[in-house]
Amino acid sequence: MTEPNPFARRKREHAGRVRSRKLFHPSQGAIAAHLTPVKLLIFVGLNIGGYLGWAAAEPWGLTWAFAISSIGSLIGVYAGWWLARRLGK
């Protein structure tokens, strides 16, 4: 007998399964150990880049300040990531 829903069997097979979440801790290895500094340096770069972009474009008005701040934030994210990778080696 065929079931009306082709995915019903699959749902029954997976019923009750719980996915385990992997929580990273610095003691779990080299990859997990560098995640926190990477995120921190990206966050710092994001804020510094955004501030510098805003300060540079503020004389031209709010719209330009917002646009240049966004570009500065992107550059700051890349710079933070690049610095974290260099410090990790």
N, CA, C and O atoms as a Maestro MAE file, in Angstrom:
{
 s_m_m2io_version
 :::
 2.0.0
}

f_m_ct {
 s_m_title
 :::
 protein
 m_atom[356] {
  # First column is atom index #
  i_m_mmod_type
  r_m_x_coord
  r_m_y_coord
  r_m_z_coord
  i_m_residue_number
  s_m_chain_name
  s_m_pdb_residue_name
  s_m_pdb_atom_name
  i_m_atomic_number
  :::
  1 25 0.838 -1.174 0.000 1 A "MET " " N  " 7
  2 3 0.000 0.000 0.000 1 A "MET " " CA " 6
  3 2 0.888 1.244 0.000 1 A "MET " " C  " 6
  4 15 1.835 1.345 0.779 1 A "MET " " O  " 8
  5 25 0.577 2.156 -0.856 2 A "THR " " N  " 7
  6 3 1.354 3.384 -0.911 2 A "THR " " CA " 6
  7 2 0.736 4.422 0.013 2 A "THR " " C  " 6
  8 15 -0.481 4.485 0.192 2 A "THR " " O  " 8
  9 25 1.585 5.206 0.575 3 A "GLU " " N  " 7
  10 3 1.124 6.250 1.480 3 A "GLU " " CA " 6
  11 2 0.794 7.501 0.675 3 A "GLU " " C  " 6
  12 15 1.429 7.757 -0.349 3 A "GLU " " O  " 8
  13 25 -0.185 8.282 1.116 4 A "PRO " " N  " 7
  14 3 -0.546 9.476 0.363 4 A "PRO " " CA " 6
  15 2 0.575 10.517 0.339 4 A "PRO " " C  " 6
  16 15 0.700 11.276 -0.622 4 A "PRO " " O  " 8
  17 25 1.365 10.549 1.366 5 A "ASN " " N  " 7
  18 3 2.455 11.516 1.424 5 A "ASN " " CA " 6
  19 2 3.774 10.764 1.259 5 A "ASN " " C  " 6
  20 15 4.110 9.934 2.103 5 A "ASN " " O  " 8
  21 25 4.532 11.036 0.187 6 A "PRO " " N  " 7
  22 3 5.772 10.289 -0.024 6 A "PRO " " CA " 6
  23 2 6.827 10.561 1.051 6 A "PRO " " C  " 6
  24 15 7.770 9.783 1.192 6 A "PRO " " O  " 8
  25 25 6.687 11.628 1.796 7 A "PHE " " N  " 7
  26 3 7.670 11.966 2.816 7 A "PHE " " CA " 6
  27 2 7.274 11.461 4.201 7 A "PHE " " C  " 6
  28 15 7.996 11.693 5.170 7 A "PHE " " O  " 8
  29 25 6.144 10.779 4.305 8 A "ALA " " N  " 7
  30 3 5.657 10.328 5.611 8 A "ALA " " CA " 6
  31 2 6.616 9.335 6.247 8 A "ALA " " C  " 6
  32 15 6.888 9.411 7.445 8 A "ALA " " O  " 8
  33 25 7.135 8.392 5.442 9 A "ARG " " N  " 7
  34 3 8.071 7.411 5.991 9 A "ARG " " CA " 6
  35 2 9.333 8.089 6.499 9 A "ARG " " C  " 6
  36 15 9.859 7.750 7.559 9 A "ARG " " O  " 8
  37 25 9.798 9.037 5.733 10 A "ARG " " N  " 7
  38 3 11.010 9.756 6.132 10 A "ARG " " CA " 6
  39 2 10.788 10.531 7.424 10 A "ARG " " C  " 6
  40 15 11.673 10.593 8.278 10 A "ARG " " O  " 8
  41 25 9.611 11.116 7.562 11 A "LYS " " N  " 7
  42 3 9.297 11.837 8.794 11 A "LYS " " CA " 6
  43 2 9.268 10.894 9.988 11 A "LYS " " C  " 6
  44 15 9.733 11.241 11.074 11 A "LYS " " O  " 8
  45 25 8.713 9.686 9.780 12 A "ARG " " N  " 7
  46 3 8.680 8.719 10.874 12 A "ARG " " CA " 6
  47 2 10.079 8.259 11.243 12 A "ARG " " C  " 6
  48 15 10.376 8.055 12.420 12 A "ARG " " O  " 8
  49 25 10.945 8.094 10.241 13 A "GLU " " N  " 7
  50 3 12.309 7.639 10.516 13 A "GLU " " CA " 6
  51 2 13.079 8.664 11.338 13 A "GLU " " C  " 6
  52 15 13.885 8.305 12.196 13 A "GLU " " O  " 8
  53 25 12.826 9.943 11.069 14 A "HIS " " N  " 7
  54 3 13.562 11.002 11.755 14 A "HIS " " CA " 6
  55 2 12.857 11.500 13.010 14 A "HIS " " C  " 6
  56 15 13.377 12.376 13.700 14 A "HIS " " O  " 8
  57 25 11.699 10.966 13.310 15 A "ALA " " N  " 7
  58 3 10.953 11.415 14.489 15 A "ALA " " CA " 6
  59 2 11.736 11.082 15.757 15 A "ALA " " C  " 6
  60 15 12.249 9.974 15.911 15 A "ALA " " O  " 8
  61 25 11.818 12.023 16.628 16 A "GLY " " N  " 7
  62 3 12.488 11.795 17.904 16 A "GLY " " CA " 6
  63 2 13.977 12.079 17.885 16 A "GLY " " C  " 6
  64 15 14.606 12.110 18.943 16 A "GLY " " O  " 8
  65 25 14.558 12.286 16.713 17 A "ARG " " N  " 7
  66 3 15.985 12.604 16.647 17 A "ARG " " CA " 6
  67 2 16.198 14.068 17.001 17 A "ARG " " C  " 6
  68 15 15.439 14.950 16.599 17 A "ARG " " O  " 8
  69 25 17.229 14.286 17.746 18 A "VAL " " N  " 7
  70 3 17.564 15.651 18.134 18 A "VAL " " CA " 6
  71 2 18.963 15.934 17.635 18 A "VAL " " C  " 6
  72 15 19.902 15.191 17.922 18 A "VAL " " O  " 8
  73 25 19.093 16.995 16.901 19 A "ARG " " N  " 7
  74 3 20.419 17.371 16.426 19 A "ARG " " CA " 6
  75 2 21.238 17.926 17.583 19 A "ARG " " C  " 6
  76 15 20.761 18.741 18.373 19 A "ARG " " O  " 8
  77 25 22.445 17.477 17.660 20 A "SER " " N  " 7
  78 3 23.313 18.012 18.711 20 A "SER " " CA " 6
  79 2 23.975 19.280 18.197 20 A "SER " " C  " 6
  80 15 24.434 19.339 17.057 20 A "SER " " O  " 8
  81 25 24.016 20.270 19.034 21 A "ARG " " N  " 7
  82 3 24.666 21.524 18.673 21 A "ARG " " CA " 6
  83 2 26.105 21.475 19.142 21 A "ARG " " C  " 6
  84 15 26.405 21.077 20.268 21 A "ARG " " O  " 8
  85 25 26.977 21.887 18.253 22 A "LYS " " N  " 7
  86 3 28.386 21.904 18.613 22 A "LYS " " CA " 6
  87 2 28.717 23.268 19.197 22 A "LYS " " C  " 6
  88 15 28.620 24.283 18.509 22 A "LYS " " O  " 8
  89 25 29.098 23.290 20.436 23 A "LEU " " N  " 7
  90 3 29.496 24.518 21.083 23 A "LEU " " CA " 6
  91 2 31.016 24.553 21.094 23 A "LEU " " C  " 6
  92 15 31.667 23.640 21.602 23 A "LEU " " O  " 8
  93 25 31.565 25.602 20.536 24 A "PHE " " N  " 7
  94 3 33.012 25.696 20.449 24 A "PHE " " CA " 6
  95 2 33.587 26.240 21.736 24 A "PHE " " C  " 6
  96 15 33.052 27.169 22.341 24 A "PHE " " O  " 8
  97 25 34.651 25.661 22.126 25 A "HIS " " N  " 7
  98 3 35.378 26.093 23.303 25 A "HIS " " CA " 6
  99 2 36.844 26.145 22.915 25 A "HIS " " C  " 6
  100 15 37.299 25.283 22.162 25 A "HIS " " O  " 8
  101 25 37.606 27.125 23.401 26 A "PRO " " N  " 7
  102 3 39.006 27.229 22.998 26 A "PRO " " CA " 6
  103 2 39.825 25.964 23.221 26 A "PRO " " C  " 6
  104 15 40.861 25.785 22.581 26 A "PRO " " O  " 8
  105 25 39.387 25.094 24.104 27 A "SER " " N  " 7
  106 3 40.152 23.880 24.354 27 A "SER " " CA " 6
  107 2 39.838 22.774 23.344 27 A "SER " " C  " 6
  108 15 40.395 21.681 23.450 27 A "SER " " O  " 8
  109 25 38.963 23.026 22.373 28 A "GLN " " N  " 7
  110 3 38.551 21.982 21.445 28 A "GLN " " CA " 6
  111 2 39.390 21.899 20.185 28 A "GLN " " C  " 6
  112 15 39.059 21.116 19.295 28 A "GLN " " O  " 8
  113 25 40.439 22.653 20.071 29 A "GLY " " N  " 7
  114 3 41.297 22.518 18.906 29 A "GLY " " CA " 6
  115 2 41.658 23.847 18.293 29 A "GLY " " C  " 6
  116 15 41.209 24.904 18.734 29 A "GLY " " O  " 8
  117 25 42.485 23.769 17.260 30 A "ALA " " N  " 7
  118 3 43.036 24.969 16.635 30 A "ALA " " CA " 6
  119 2 41.966 25.792 15.922 30 A "ALA " " C  " 6
  120 15 42.004 27.022 15.969 30 A "ALA " " O  " 8
  121 25 41.022 25.137 15.268 31 A "ILE " " N  " 7
  122 3 40.001 25.881 14.527 31 A "ILE " " CA " 6
  123 2 39.096 26.638 15.486 31 A "ILE " " C  " 6
  124 15 38.827 27.820 15.275 31 A "ILE " " O  " 8
  125 25 38.626 25.982 16.526 32 A "ALA " " N  " 7
  126 3 37.740 26.632 17.487 32 A "ALA " " CA " 6
  127 2 38.479 27.687 18.291 32 A "ALA " " C  " 6
  128 15 37.878 28.676 18.710 32 A "ALA " " O  " 8
  129 25 39.770 27.496 18.514 33 A "ALA " " N  " 7
  130 3 40.528 28.425 19.344 33 A "ALA " " CA " 6
  131 2 40.685 29.786 18.677 33 A "ALA " " C  " 6
  132 15 40.791 30.795 19.374 33 A "ALA " " O  " 8
  133 25 40.704 29.841 17.354 34 A "HIS " " N  " 7
  134 3 40.902 31.135 16.708 34 A "HIS " " CA " 6
  135 2 39.594 31.826 16.337 34 A "HIS " " C  " 6
  136 15 39.633 32.940 15.815 34 A "HIS " " O  " 8
  137 25 38.443 31.213 16.583 35 A "LEU " " N  " 7
  138 3 37.184 31.837 16.203 35 A "LEU " " CA " 6
  139 2 36.893 33.103 16.996 35 A "LEU " " C  " 6
  140 15 36.429 34.091 16.426 35 A "LEU " " O  " 8
  141 25 37.154 33.091 18.295 36 A "THR " " N  " 7
  142 3 36.847 34.256 19.116 36 A "THR " " CA " 6
  143 2 37.695 35.466 18.735 36 A "THR " " C  " 6
  144 15 37.132 36.550 18.577 36 A "THR " " O  " 8
  145 25 39.016 35.348 18.577 37 A "PRO " " N  " 7
  146 3 39.787 36.522 18.151 37 A "PRO " " CA " 6
  147 2 39.390 37.014 16.765 37 A "PRO " " C  " 6
  148 15 39.425 38.218 16.512 37 A "PRO " " O  " 8
  149 25 39.017 36.121 15.871 38 A "VAL " " N  " 7
  150 3 38.601 36.542 14.535 38 A "VAL " " CA " 6
  151 2 37.354 37.406 14.635 38 A "VAL " " C  " 6
  152 15 37.290 38.484 14.044 38 A "VAL " " O  " 8
  153 25 36.372 36.936 15.377 39 A "LYS " " N  " 7
  154 3 35.136 37.705 15.524 39 A "LYS " " CA " 6
  155 2 35.383 39.042 16.206 39 A "LYS " " C  " 6
  156 15 34.795 40.056 15.829 39 A "LYS " " O  " 8
  157 25 36.248 39.041 17.203 40 A "LEU " " N  " 7
  158 3 36.546 40.282 17.919 40 A "LEU " " CA " 6
  159 2 37.223 41.284 16.999 40 A "LEU " " C  " 6
  160 15 36.842 42.454 16.973 40 A "LEU " " O  " 8
  161 25 38.221 40.842 16.243 41 A "LEU " " N  " 7
  162 3 38.935 41.761 15.356 41 A "LEU " " CA " 6
  163 2 38.048 42.233 14.211 41 A "LEU " " C  " 6
  164 15 38.175 43.376 13.771 41 A "LEU " " O  " 8
  165 25 37.158 41.386 13.724 42 A "ILE " " N  " 7
  166 3 36.214 41.826 12.696 42 A "ILE " " CA " 6
  167 2 35.277 42.888 13.267 42 A "ILE " " C  " 6
  168 15 34.983 43.883 12.604 42 A "ILE " " O  " 8
  169 25 34.809 42.677 14.494 43 A "PHE " " N  " 7
  170 3 33.923 43.652 15.137 43 A "PHE " " CA " 6
  171 2 34.626 44.990 15.334 43 A "PHE " " C  " 6
  172 15 34.043 46.044 15.078 43 A "PHE " " O  " 8
  173 25 35.874 44.951 15.788 44 A "VAL " " N  " 7
  174 3 36.637 46.191 15.992 44 A "VAL " " CA " 6
  175 2 36.877 46.879 14.652 44 A "VAL " " C  " 6
  176 15 36.708 48.093 14.541 44 A "VAL " " O  " 8
  177 25 37.270 46.110 13.632 45 A "GLY " " N  " 7
  178 3 37.489 46.686 12.308 45 A "GLY " " CA " 6
  179 2 36.227 47.283 11.722 45 A "GLY " " C  " 6
  180 15 36.270 48.331 11.077 45 A "GLY " " O  " 8
  181 25 35.107 46.622 11.943 46 A "LEU " " N  " 7
  182 3 33.821 47.127 11.462 46 A "LEU " " CA " 6
  183 2 33.510 48.492 12.055 46 A "LEU " " C  " 6
  184 15 33.112 49.412 11.341 46 A "LEU " " O  " 8
  185 25 33.692 48.617 13.356 47 A "ASN " " N  " 7
  186 3 33.373 49.884 14.022 47 A "ASN " " CA " 6
  187 2 34.354 50.990 13.661 47 A "ASN " " C  " 6
  188 15 33.943 52.125 13.422 47 A "ASN " " O  " 8
  189 25 35.631 50.677 13.618 48 A "ILE " " N  " 7
  190 3 36.625 51.700 13.264 48 A "ILE " " CA " 6
  191 2 36.446 52.140 11.813 48 A "ILE " " C  " 6
  192 15 36.478 53.334 11.517 48 A "ILE " " O  " 8
  193 25 36.258 51.176 10.906 49 A "GLY " " N  " 7
  194 3 36.042 51.530 9.499 49 A "GLY " " CA " 6
  195 2 34.794 52.354 9.290 49 A "GLY " " C  " 6
  196 15 34.800 53.317 8.523 49 A "GLY " " O  " 8
  197 25 33.719 51.981 9.968 50 A "GLY " " N  " 7
  198 3 32.475 52.740 9.850 50 A "GLY " " CA " 6
  199 2 32.607 54.154 10.383 50 A "GLY " " C  " 6
  200 15 32.103 55.104 9.784 50 A "GLY " " O  " 8
  201 25 33.296 54.288 11.523 51 A "TYR " " N  " 7
  202 3 33.491 55.618 12.095 51 A "TYR " " CA " 6
  203 2 34.346 56.494 11.184 51 A "TYR " " C  " 6
  204 15 34.025 57.660 10.955 51 A "TYR " " O  " 8
  205 25 35.431 55.930 10.670 52 A "LEU " " N  " 7
  206 3 36.303 56.717 9.793 52 A "LEU " " CA " 6
  207 2 35.577 57.130 8.515 52 A "LEU " " C  " 6
  208 15 35.747 58.252 8.038 52 A "LEU " " O  " 8
  209 25 34.768 56.225 7.962 53 A "GLY " " N  " 7
  210 3 33.995 56.571 6.773 53 A "GLY " " CA " 6
  211 2 32.971 57.654 7.061 53 A "GLY " " C  " 6
  212 15 32.764 58.552 6.244 53 A "GLY " " O  " 8
  213 25 32.334 57.573 8.213 54 A "TRP " " N  " 7
  214 3 31.346 58.587 8.580 54 A "TRP " " CA " 6
  215 2 32.022 59.943 8.781 54 A "TRP " " C  " 6
  216 15 31.536 60.965 8.296 54 A "TRP " " O  " 8
  217 25 33.134 59.944 9.491 55 A "ALA " " N  " 7
  218 3 33.830 61.201 9.767 55 A "ALA " " CA " 6
  219 2 34.352 61.839 8.482 55 A "ALA " " C  " 6
  220 15 34.360 63.063 8.350 55 A "ALA " " O  " 8
  221 25 34.787 61.009 7.540 56 A "ALA " " N  " 7
  222 3 35.324 61.547 6.285 56 A "ALA " " CA " 6
  223 2 34.231 62.152 5.412 56 A "ALA " " C  " 6
  224 15 34.481 63.149 4.733 56 A "ALA " " O  " 8
  225 25 33.031 61.583 5.406 57 A "ALA " " N  " 7
  226 3 31.976 62.023 4.500 57 A "ALA " " CA " 6
  227 2 30.921 62.896 5.159 57 A "ALA " " C  " 6
  228 15 29.990 63.337 4.485 57 A "ALA " " O  " 8
  229 25 31.038 63.156 6.442 58 A "GLU " " N  " 7
  230 3 30.027 63.958 7.129 58 A "GLU " " CA " 6
  231 2 29.849 65.362 6.551 58 A "GLU " " C  " 6
  232 15 28.721 65.853 6.526 58 A "GLU " " O  " 8
  233 25 30.896 66.025 6.089 59 A "PRO " " N  " 7
  234 3 30.687 67.368 5.517 59 A "PRO " " CA " 6
  235 2 29.764 67.388 4.298 59 A "PRO " " C  " 6
  236 15 29.216 68.441 3.973 59 A "PRO " " O  " 8
  237 25 29.579 66.276 3.626 60 A "TRP " " N  " 7
  238 3 28.749 66.238 2.427 60 A "TRP " " CA " 6
  239 2 27.314 65.836 2.704 60 A "TRP " " C  " 6
  240 15 26.520 65.718 1.770 60 A "TRP " " O  " 8
  241 25 26.967 65.626 3.939 61 A "GLY " " N  " 7
  242 3 25.581 65.337 4.275 61 A "GLY " " CA " 6
  243 2 25.374 63.921 4.783 61 A "GLY " " C  " 6
  244 15 26.273 63.080 4.765 61 A "GLY " " O  " 8
  245 25 24.145 63.698 5.237 62 A "LEU " " N  " 7
  246 3 23.795 62.427 5.879 62 A "LEU " " CA " 6
  247 2 23.859 61.245 4.908 62 A "LEU " " C  " 6
  248 15 24.363 60.180 5.262 62 A "LEU " " O  " 8
  249 25 23.355 61.427 3.702 63 A "THR " " N  " 7
  250 3 23.324 60.323 2.739 63 A "THR " " CA " 6
  251 2 24.730 59.881 2.369 63 A "THR " " C  " 6
  252 15 25.023 58.686 2.344 63 A "THR " " O  " 8
  253 25 25.599 60.838 2.084 64 A "TRP " " N  " 7
  254 3 26.980 60.484 1.757 64 A "TRP " " CA " 6
  255 2 27.695 59.879 2.953 64 A "TRP " " C  " 6
  256 15 28.479 58.942 2.802 64 A "TRP " " O  " 8
  257 25 27.433 60.406 4.129 65 A "ALA " " N  " 7
  258 3 28.069 59.857 5.330 65 A "ALA " " CA " 6
  259 2 27.653 58.408 5.535 65 A "ALA " " C  " 6
  260 15 28.486 57.571 5.884 65 A "ALA " " O  " 8
  261 25 26.374 58.099 5.322 66 A "PHE " " N  " 7
  262 3 25.900 56.727 5.473 66 A "PHE " " CA " 6
  263 2 26.538 55.809 4.432 66 A "PHE " " C  " 6
  264 15 26.972 54.704 4.758 66 A "PHE " " O  " 8
  265 25 26.595 56.263 3.190 67 A "ALA " " N  " 7
  266 3 27.152 55.438 2.113 67 A "ALA " " CA " 6
  267 2 28.644 55.166 2.328 67 A "ALA " " C  " 6
  268 15 29.091 54.025 2.215 67 A "ALA " " O  " 8
  269 25 29.399 56.195 2.633 68 A "ILE " " N  " 7
  270 3 30.841 56.027 2.833 68 A "ILE " " CA " 6
  271 2 31.114 55.259 4.120 68 A "ILE " " C  " 6
  272 15 32.096 54.521 4.196 68 A "ILE " " O  " 8
  273 25 30.273 55.415 5.122 69 A "SER " " N  " 7
  274 3 30.409 54.642 6.346 69 A "SER " " CA " 6
  275 2 30.209 53.149 6.081 69 A "SER " " C  " 6
  276 15 30.901 52.313 6.664 69 A "SER " " O  " 8
  277 25 29.272 52.820 5.209 70 A "SER " " N  " 7
  278 3 29.048 51.416 4.845 70 A "SER " " CA " 6
  279 2 30.260 50.836 4.143 70 A "SER " " C  " 6
  280 15 30.664 49.707 4.420 70 A "SER " " O  " 8
  281 25 30.837 51.599 3.242 71 A "ILE " " N  " 7
  282 3 32.048 51.144 2.550 71 A "ILE " " CA " 6
  283 2 33.200 51.010 3.540 71 A "ILE " " C  " 6
  284 15 33.966 50.049 3.478 71 A "ILE " " O  " 8
  285 25 33.321 51.968 4.449 72 A "GLY " " N  " 7
  286 3 34.355 51.883 5.480 72 A "GLY " " CA " 6
  287 2 34.174 50.674 6.379 72 A "GLY " " C  " 6
  288 15 35.152 50.057 6.800 72 A "GLY " " O  " 8
  289 25 32.917 50.331 6.678 73 A "SER " " N  " 7
  290 3 32.648 49.150 7.489 73 A "SER " " CA " 6
  291 2 33.063 47.880 6.759 73 A "SER " " C  " 6
  292 15 33.640 46.977 7.365 73 A "SER " " O  " 8
  293 25 32.776 47.803 5.467 74 A "LEU " " N  " 7
  294 3 33.203 46.641 4.681 74 A "LEU " " CA " 6
  295 2 34.722 46.507 4.668 74 A "LEU " " C  " 6
  296 15 35.258 45.409 4.817 74 A "LEU " " O  " 8
  297 25 35.396 47.611 4.492 75 A "ILE " " N  " 7
  298 3 36.858 47.583 4.510 75 A "ILE " " CA " 6
  299 2 37.361 47.180 5.893 75 A "ILE " " C  " 6
  300 15 38.336 46.439 6.013 75 A "ILE " " O  " 8
  301 25 36.700 47.665 6.922 76 A "GLY " " N  " 7
  302 3 37.083 47.308 8.289 76 A "GLY " " CA " 6
  303 2 36.877 45.832 8.591 76 A "GLY " " C  " 6
  304 15 37.684 45.230 9.300 76 A "GLY " " O  " 8
  305 25 35.807 45.240 8.064 77 A "VAL " " N  " 7
  306 3 35.577 43.802 8.248 77 A "VAL " " CA " 6
  307 2 36.710 43.015 7.586 77 A "VAL " " C  " 6
  308 15 37.255 42.084 8.177 77 A "VAL " " O  " 8
  309 25 37.054 43.392 6.371 78 A "TYR " " N  " 7
  310 3 38.143 42.703 5.674 78 A "TYR " " CA " 6
  311 2 39.463 42.892 6.414 78 A "TYR " " C  " 6
  312 15 40.231 41.942 6.566 78 A "TYR " " O  " 8
  313 25 39.730 44.109 6.875 79 A "ALA " " N  " 7
  314 3 40.980 44.366 7.589 79 A "ALA " " CA " 6
  315 2 41.047 43.584 8.901 79 A "ALA " " C  " 6
  316 15 42.104 43.063 9.255 79 A "ALA " " O  " 8
  317 25 39.940 43.498 9.618 80 A "GLY " " N  " 7
  318 3 39.910 42.715 10.854 80 A "GLY " " CA " 6
  319 2 40.120 41.240 10.595 80 A "GLY " " C  " 6
  320 15 40.842 40.574 11.336 80 A "GLY " " O  " 8
  321 25 39.493 40.719 9.546 81 A "TRP " " N  " 7
  322 3 39.678 39.320 9.186 81 A "TRP " " CA " 6
  323 2 41.125 39.053 8.779 81 A "TRP " " C  " 6
  324 15 41.725 38.062 9.196 81 A "TRP " " O  " 8
  325 25 41.678 39.946 7.963 82 A "TRP " " N  " 7
  326 3 43.054 39.795 7.493 82 A "TRP " " CA " 6
  327 2 44.026 39.823 8.676 82 A "TRP " " C  " 6
  328 15 44.946 39.008 8.746 82 A "TRP " " O  " 8
  329 25 43.822 40.754 9.596 83 A "LEU " " N  " 7
  330 3 44.701 40.861 10.762 83 A "LEU " " CA " 6
  331 2 44.599 39.620 11.641 83 A "LEU " " C  " 6
  332 15 45.614 39.121 12.126 83 A "LEU " " O  " 8
  333 25 43.393 39.122 11.849 84 A "ALA " " N  " 7
  334 3 43.215 37.920 12.656 84 A "ALA " " CA " 6
  335 2 43.902 36.721 12.027 84 A "ALA " " C  " 6
  336 15 44.500 35.905 12.728 84 A "ALA " " O  " 8
  337 25 43.820 36.611 10.713 85 A "ARG " " N  " 7
  338 3 44.497 35.507 10.031 85 A "ARG " " CA " 6
  339 2 46.012 35.634 10.144 85 A "ARG " " C  " 6
  340 15 46.708 34.631 10.302 85 A "ARG " " O  " 8
  341 25 46.527 36.862 10.065 86 A "ARG " " N  " 7
  342 3 47.981 37.065 10.176 86 A "ARG " " CA " 6
  343 2 48.468 36.781 11.587 86 A "ARG " " C  " 6
  344 15 49.541 36.207 11.771 86 A "ARG " " O  " 8
  345 25 47.693 37.178 12.578 87 A "LEU " " N  " 7
  346 3 48.104 36.934 13.965 87 A "LEU " " CA " 6
  347 2 47.988 35.469 14.346 87 A "LEU " " C  " 6
  348 15 48.683 35.005 15.250 87 A "LEU " " O  " 8
  349 25 47.115 34.737 13.665 88 A "GLY " " N  " 7
  350 3 46.908 33.333 13.972 88 A "GLY " " CA " 6
  351 2 47.996 32.415 13.437 88 A "GLY " " C  " 6
  352 15 48.114 31.271 13.878 88 A "GLY " " O  " 8
  353 25 48.782 32.898 12.502 89 A "LYS " " N  " 7
  354 3 49.830 32.055 11.908 89 A "LYS " " CA " 6
  355 2 51.085 32.046 12.719 89 A "LYS " " C  " 6
  356 15 52.054 31.384 12.348 89 A "LYS " " O  " 8
  :::
 }
 m_bond[355] {
  # First column is bond index #
  i_m_from
  i_m_to
  i_m_order
  :::
  1 1 2 1
  2 2 3 1
  3 3 4 2
  4 3 5 1
  5 5 6 1
  6 6 7 1
  7 7 8 2
  8 7 9 1
  9 9 10 1
  10 10 11 1
  11 11 12 2
  12 11 13 1
  13 13 14 1
  14 14 15 1
  15 15 16 2
  16 15 17 1
  17 17 18 1
  18 18 19 1
  19 19 20 2
  20 19 21 1
  21 21 22 1
  22 22 23 1
  23 23 24 2
  24 23 25 1
  25 25 26 1
  26 26 27 1
  27 27 28 2
  28 27 29 1
  29 29 30 1
  30 30 31 1
  31 31 32 2
  32 31 33 1
  33 33 34 1
  34 34 35 1
  35 35 36 2
  36 35 37 1
  37 37 38 1
  38 38 39 1
  39 39 40 2
  40 39 41 1
  41 41 42 1
  42 42 43 1
  43 43 44 2
  44 43 45 1
  45 45 46 1
  46 46 47 1
  47 47 48 2
  48 47 49 1
  49 49 50 1
  50 50 51 1
  51 51 52 2
  52 51 53 1
  53 53 54 1
  54 54 55 1
  55 55 56 2
  56 55 57 1
  57 57 58 1
  58 58 59 1
  59 59 60 2
  60 59 61 1
  61 61 62 1
  62 62 63 1
  63 63 64 2
  64 63 65 1
  65 65 66 1
  66 66 67 1
  67 67 68 2
  68 67 69 1
  69 69 70 1
  70 70 71 1
  71 71 72 2
  72 71 73 1
  73 73 74 1
  74 74 75 1
  75 75 76 2
  76 75 77 1
  77 77 78 1
  78 78 79 1
  79 79 80 2
  80 79 81 1
  81 81 82 1
  82 82 83 1
  83 83 84 2
  84 83 85 1
  85 85 86 1
  86 86 87 1
  87 87 88 2
  88 87 89 1
  89 89 90 1
  90 90 91 1
  91 91 92 2
  92 91 93 1
  93 93 94 1
  94 94 95 1
  95 95 96 2
  96 95 97 1
  97 97 98 1
  98 98 99 1
  99 99 100 2
  100 99 101 1
  101 101 102 1
  102 102 103 1
  103 103 104 2
  104 103 105 1
  105 105 106 1
  106 106 107 1
  107 107 108 2
  108 107 109 1
  109 109 110 1
  110 110 111 1
  111 111 112 2
  112 111 113 1
  113 113 114 1
  114 114 115 1
  115 115 116 2
  116 115 117 1
  117 117 118 1
  118 118 119 1
  119 119 120 2
  120 119 121 1
  121 121 122 1
  122 122 123 1
  123 123 124 2
  124 123 125 1
  125 125 126 1
  126 126 127 1
  127 127 128 2
  128 127 129 1
  129 129 130 1
  130 130 131 1
  131 131 132 2
  132 131 133 1
  133 133 134 1
  134 134 135 1
  135 135 136 2
  136 135 137 1
  137 137 138 1
  138 138 139 1
  139 139 140 2
  140 139 141 1
  141 141 142 1
  142 142 143 1
  143 143 144 2
  144 143 145 1
  145 145 146 1
  146 146 147 1
  147 147 148 2
  148 147 149 1
  149 149 150 1
  150 150 151 1
  151 151 152 2
  152 151 153 1
  153 153 154 1
  154 154 155 1
  155 155 156 2
  156 155 157 1
  157 157 158 1
  158 158 159 1
  159 159 160 2
  160 159 161 1
  161 161 162 1
  162 162 163 1
  163 163 164 2
  164 163 165 1
  165 165 166 1
  166 166 167 1
  167 167 168 2
  168 167 169 1
  169 169 170 1
  170 170 171 1
  171 171 172 2
  172 171 173 1
  173 173 174 1
  174 174 175 1
  175 175 176 2
  176 175 177 1
  177 177 178 1
  178 178 179 1
  179 179 180 2
  180 179 181 1
  181 181 182 1
  182 182 183 1
  183 183 184 2
  184 183 185 1
  185 185 186 1
  186 186 187 1
  187 187 188 2
  188 187 189 1
  189 189 190 1
  190 190 191 1
  191 191 192 2
  192 191 193 1
  193 193 194 1
  194 194 195 1
  195 195 196 2
  196 195 197 1
  197 197 198 1
  198 198 199 1
  199 199 200 2
  200 199 201 1
  201 201 202 1
  202 202 203 1
  203 203 204 2
  204 203 205 1
  205 205 206 1
  206 206 207 1
  207 207 208 2
  208 207 209 1
  209 209 210 1
  210 210 211 1
  211 211 212 2
  212 211 213 1
  213 213 214 1
  214 214 215 1
  215 215 216 2
  216 215 217 1
  217 217 218 1
  218 218 219 1
  219 219 220 2
  220 219 221 1
  221 221 222 1
  222 222 223 1
  223 223 224 2
  224 223 225 1
  225 225 226 1
  226 226 227 1
  227 227 228 2
  228 227 229 1
  229 229 230 1
  230 230 231 1
  231 231 232 2
  232 231 233 1
  233 233 234 1
  234 234 235 1
  235 235 236 2
  236 235 237 1
  237 237 238 1
  238 238 239 1
  239 239 240 2
  240 239 241 1
  241 241 242 1
  242 242 243 1
  243 243 244 2
  244 243 245 1
  245 245 246 1
  246 246 247 1
  247 247 248 2
  248 247 249 1
  249 249 250 1
  250 250 251 1
  251 251 252 2
  252 251 253 1
  253 253 254 1
  254 254 255 1
  255 255 256 2
  256 255 257 1
  257 257 258 1
  258 258 259 1
  259 259 260 2
  260 259 261 1
  261 261 262 1
  262 262 263 1
  263 263 264 2
  264 263 265 1
  265 265 266 1
  266 266 267 1
  267 267 268 2
  268 267 269 1
  269 269 270 1
  270 270 271 1
  271 271 272 2
  272 271 273 1
  273 273 274 1
  274 274 275 1
  275 275 276 2
  276 275 277 1
  277 277 278 1
  278 278 279 1
  279 279 280 2
  280 279 281 1
  281 281 282 1
  282 282 283 1
  283 283 284 2
  284 283 285 1
  285 285 286 1
  286 286 287 1
  287 287 288 2
  288 287 289 1
  289 289 290 1
  290 290 291 1
  291 291 292 2
  292 291 293 1
  293 293 294 1
  294 294 295 1
  295 295 296 2
  296 295 297 1
  297 297 298 1
  298 298 299 1
  299 299 300 2
  300 299 301 1
  301 301 302 1
  302 302 303 1
  303 303 304 2
  304 303 305 1
  305 305 306 1
  306 306 307 1
  307 307 308 2
  308 307 309 1
  309 309 310 1
  310 310 311 1
  311 311 312 2
  312 311 313 1
  313 313 314 1
  314 314 315 1
  315 315 316 2
  316 315 317 1
  317 317 318 1
  318 318 319 1
  319 319 320 2
  320 319 321 1
  321 321 322 1
  322 322 323 1
  323 323 324 2
  324 323 325 1
  325 325 326 1
  326 326 327 1
  327 327 328 2
  328 327 329 1
  329 329 330 1
  330 330 331 1
  331 331 332 2
  332 331 333 1
  333 333 334 1
  334 334 335 1
  335 335 336 2
  336 335 337 1
  337 337 338 1
  338 338 339 1
  339 339 340 2
  340 339 341 1
  341 341 342 1
  342 342 343 1
  343 343 344 2
  344 343 345 1
  345 345 346 1
  346 346 347 1
  347 347 348 2
  348 347 349 1
  349 349 350 1
  350 350 351 1
  351 351 352 2
  352 351 353 1
  353 353 354 1
  354 354 355 1
  355 355 356 2
  :::
 }
}
